[in-house]
Amino acid sequence: MEVELPQVTTQPIETQSTDPLVVTIDAQGRFSMNVGNNPKEGIDPNEVQKRTRVVLKNKPNTPVLVRGDKRIHYGAVVELMTLLQSAGAESVGLVTELPES
């Protein structure tokens, strides 16, 4: 799924040894999700929550990240983060990219 990530000038966070669960929300509010090399596109919020629960039940320390298109309404990203937390994610990180030089 193609998204335009917000650009920030902070240092990247060190990666974890466990593949993260990444949920993407595009500019139209559509969701995709992947864990490692297993992408799933075009899923609804209930499916996101269900799959998140399963992943975290099997691997409780899996990092959970949101890739939100910079054009999506902020509230939609907050709702997604809340959904992920209700599915068992203790914390949810945001994916950004460095500005082009």
Secondary structure by P-SEA (a helix, b strand, c coil): ccccccccccccccccccccbbbbbcccbbbbbbccccccccccaaaaaaaaaaaaaacccbbbbbbccccccaaaaaaaaaaaaaacccbbbbbbbcccc
